[in-house]
Amino acid sequence: MGKFSRAVTSLHFLAKRSLPLVLFLPLLLYILAKEYWIQPSPKPSPTLKSTSPISMDLNTQLAYEFAPFLRLYKSGRVERFTGTQVVAAGTDEITGVPSKDVVIDRVTNLAARLYLPQSTAKDEKLPILVYVHGGAFVIESAFSPTYHRYLNSLVAKARIVAVSVEYRLAPEHPLPAAYDDAWQAVKWVVSNCSAGSGEAWLAEHGDPGRIFVAGDSAGGNIAHEIAIRAGSEKGARIRGLVLMNPYFWGKDPVGSETRDPGVRWTMESTWSFVCDGKYGIDHYLVNPFGHVDMWKGLGCQRVLVTVSELDLFHERGVAYVEGLRKSGWTGEVEMYETKGEDHVYYLTYSNSKKALKELEVVSSFLNRP
């Protein structure tokens, strides 16, 4: 069986089980890098003109393929293959949790989906969670079935007000757009927690002294940057930070992290793609371990990092906890590890014993005095 056939067979194995491809980012990157090494085509030069009498339509000329998520064509057209499905807000039939959508910034189309626990008493004050979804910075949505289901479950379990951020995606909006959107969303939450503000759910039920930021995978990466900004800029005070299987990387391997050159090349290439080449693979946004001096001012009091044993990012999550403890930061940090599971397994197998246990851990963290 050829290299391409092996990669396709692996993807077919996942597809037959109707599992969201975004949840298998590290595994898929490994398969494609090791077996097929998909490389980007050179970007077209604006100074070159075709001398051929037959010029291909730029809409069909491939500029970059971020398999299995999307293709970018030389015209700028983006073709996504997964992570585009959305569901409407409303009252969840299983948990009874109501949700609604709000627009935060009409210029950038920054939006969010808000969640409130069932049977919330008048003026009952609850912790606020600003949640940042994953998806390799290029796919998924706060409105997707995967994240809508997860937020309904978490809000019902933890009894919190949740704000799930619909941030701009790359490559149409390269980083730092996602970071800026998430930071703006946090500041919007703070400004809407006072009586008489624009958003009633936050004004009536949000406790401004208990604001948390959480994210999974790429969302965990973004959440870390929000905590950094909260410590160095005015506009928000954060009680705690939850990083779930966070997306971090770097030029040199950490711990027992893979040394496979194909995997490492793919991670570096795709990172360059999502930030349009602005930041190298050791920039603090993707590799904070080389910039631990910044962690001293991390703008929160408590941090929870969850890792999965089989996750490509496992070693980075462990190193984050160890690095934070040695950085001089004065808060509390803890790690929760799930054995025998891969990247963000709790989104795929949300009703499994391990997923429900992790949900309990996150819920307890958000409600700790």
N, C-alpha and C positions, 0 to 999 in steps of 0.2 A: 504493500500500500504506500503511495507517494505521500510526501509531506503535506500537500494541500488536502488530500483525501483524509489523512488522519485528523487534521484540524476540523474539517467539515463533519467527520464522524463524531468528534467530541461535542461539537455544537449541536448536532442532531440529537445526541443523547440527552442534552439538557432540554431541548425544545420539546421532545416527546413527553417530558414530564411537566410541561407548561410552566416552567420556572422563569421568573424575570431574569433576563440576561445581565442586567445591571448588578444583580446580587453576586455574580460570579466574576467580577472584574479581575481580581488577581489571577484566578485560574485560567480565564480566557486569555489574558495577556501572556501568561506562561506558555499556553498551548501555541498561540500564534507566533510568539517570538521564537520559541524553540524549534517549531516545526516549519514555519513558513516565512518568518522575518519580513513582514510587510513593511515596506519603506515608502516614505512620501516622495511624490514626484517633485522635481524642482519647481519653485514658484516661477510663473511666467514673468519675464522681464518686460517692463512697459516700453522699453526702447527697441524691442525686437518685433519685426513684422514678418509674417509668414510669406514666403515667396512661392508657395505651392498654389496652383490654380484652384485647388479644392481645400478650403479651410474648415476644419472641424468646428462644430458649435462648441463654444466655451462651456455651455451648460452640460456637456457630456465629457469634457476633458477633466480627468481626475487630478486634483492638486494634492490631496492627502486622504488616506483612509485610516480611520480610527476604528478598526474592527473590534467587536461586531456592532458598534454603536452608530457610526455615521460615516458618510463620505462628504468631503468638501470638493466642489468642482471649481475650475479656474474662473468661472464667472462670479463666484461667491455663493452660489447656490449650495445649500446644505440639505442632504438627504439623510434623515434619521430612520433607523430600522427598529428601534425599541425605545421604551420609556416616554412615549408620547400620549398614551391613553390618559384621560382624565375622567373624574366622576364629580357630580354636583354636590354641593354642600347641602346640609339638612340634618334631620334627626336620625341617628344611626339606629337601625332596627334591633341590633344585638345589644348594644350598651346603653341606648337611650340618650347618648351624648349629642347635643345640638351643635351645629357648626354653621358658620357664615363666612362669606368672602368680603374683604375690604380692599380698597385701593389706597396705598400709602403715598405714592408719587405718580401723578398722571403724566409727567414728562418722561420718566423712564419706564412707566408701566409697572413699577414695583407694587406688588400686592401681597396679601397674606390670607390664610384661612385661620379663623379663630374658632376655638373649641371651649365649651363650658360644661362642667359636670352636670349630670342630671339632678334635678330637685335641689338646686342651689338656693339657700335661704337669702332673703333680701339683706343686702349690705354684708353678706358673708365674705370675708377677705381670704383669698387663697394665693398660694405661690403662683408665679407666672413663669412659664417656660417658653422661651423663644427657640424654635426648632428649625435647624437647617438641614435639608435633605441631602442625600448623597447622589451619585450618578456620574462620577469622574469629571465633574464640572461641565458636562456636555449634554446630559439627558436627565430625565425624570422631572418631577414637579411636586410642589406642595399639594396639588390637586390630584395626584395620581392615585389609583386604587391601593397601591402598596403603602404609601405614606398616610393616606386617609384612614386606612384600616389600623395602622400602627398607632396613630395619634388618638383615634377613638379609644383604643384599648388602654393606652397610657393615661389619658385624661380620666377615664372611668376608674382605673386602679389607684392613681395618685391623688385624684380630686384636685386638679390644678386648672388654671386657665392657660391654654396653649395658643401660641401664635406661630403658625408654620409659614415660613418665608418663601415666597415665590420670587426668587432672584433671577437675574439675567444669566443666560448660559453662553459658554463659548461654543463655537468659534465666532459667532456673530458679535458677541460681547466678550472679548478676552479678559482674563484677569488683569487688573484688580476689580472689575465690575461686580463680581459676586461678593467680594469682601465689602465693597462700598455699600451695596444694597443691604447686606445683612446688618452692617453697622447702622445704617439709616433706620432700619426696622427696629433695632433695639432702642434707639433714641426716640422713635415714634411711640414705642410702648411706654417709655418713661414719661413722655409728655402727655399721654392719655390716661394716666393712672389717677389723676386728680379729679375731684368732683367738678362737674360741669364741663369736662373735656369732651372731645368729639366722639369717643368710642365708649358706649355705655357699659359693655361687659367688663372692660378694663377699669373704668372709673368706679363701678359699683362693687366689683369682686376682686380686682387685682391688688395685691399687696406690693407697693413699690420697694419695700425693704426685703422682699424675697423674690428677686428676679434671677432666673437661671438661663443659661444658654447651653444648648445641646446640639449635637449633630453626629451623623454617622458617615464613615468613609470620607469623601470629599467635604461633606458637611462638617465633619469633625475637624478637618483642617481649617475650614472657615471659622468655626466656633473658637478655635485657639486664637486666631488672629483678632477676633472680636474682644477676647479677654485681654489681649495685649493692648489694643486700642483703649479699652476701658480703663487701663492702668496709666495710660499716658495722655489721654485726651479728656476733655470735659464732655459731659453729655449723658453719661450712664454709670450707674453703680450696679455691679453684679454680685449676687450672693455666691453663686456656684457655677461650675462648668462641668459638663458631661461630654466626654469624647468617646464615641462608640466605634471601635475598629477604625481609628482615625487614619487618614491618608497622609503619610509622611514618607519622604524618600531622600536619597542623597547619592553622591558619586561613589562613596566607599561603603561596603556592606557593614551592617551593625549586627553584632552577636553572630548567630547562626543563620542570618539572612542569606538568601540564595546568592551564589557567585556566578550563576549562569550569565554569560555575556549577552545572550539574546534577550533575556528578561530585563537586564539592566539597561540595555540599549533602548528597548521599547518604552520603559518607564521614563527615561530621559527624553525620548522623542515626543511622547504624548504630553509630557509636562510642558515642553517647549511649544507644542501646538496650542494648548489651552491658554497660555499666557502670551501667545504670538511672539515668542522669543525674547520677551522683556526680562525674564529672570532665569538665571542658570539653575541647575539641579541642586546646587548647594545654597541657594538663596534662602534667607530665613523663613520665607513663606512656605516652602516645601521641606526644608531641612533646618528646623529650629535648633537642632542639637549642636550646631556649630556656633550658635548665638545665645548660649544659655544666660549670658549677662542680661539679656532682655527679660528673662523670666522673673527676675527679682521684683519687677514692677507689675507682674500679672495682676490684672484688676479684678480679683475675686478672692473669696475666703476659703473655698473648698473646691477640690477637683476630684472627679471620678473618671477613671479610664477603664473601659472594658476591652478585652482582647479575646480572640478566638485562637485556639491552639494551632489550627491548620491554615490560618490566614497568612497571606504573603506579607501583610503589614504587622504581624505579631511582634516581631523583634523591635520594631519602631515604637509600638505602644508600651512595651516593657521599658525600653530605654527612656521614653518620655517621663515615666513615673520616677525612675532612678535619677534622671537629670534634674527634675523639678525639686526633688528632695535635697539635692546637693547645691542648688542654685543660689540659696540664700533667701528664697521666697519664704515668707513666714506663715503661709496657710497650711491646710491639711490636704493631703493627697492620698488616694487609695486606688487599688487596682482590683478588678474582678475578671477572672479568666474562666472561659468555658472550654473544657477539654473535648477533643474529638470533633470539633466543628470548624467550619470555614467562615469566610468573610460574610458579615452581617446575616448569618444564618437565621436569626430571630425574625427577620422580615419575611423569609420564605416559609419557615416552619413555625409560624407565630403561635400555634397552639401546642407545641411540643413542651415537654417538661422543662427542658433546658431554657427554652425561650421564655416560658412563664416565670421561671426562676430569675432570669435576667431582668424581666419586667419588674419583678418585686424588688430587686436590688436598686434599680433606677428610681422606682417609686419611693422607696425608703430614703434614698439620698435626697430627693427633692423635698421631703417632709421633715427632715431632721431639724431640730431647733438650732 
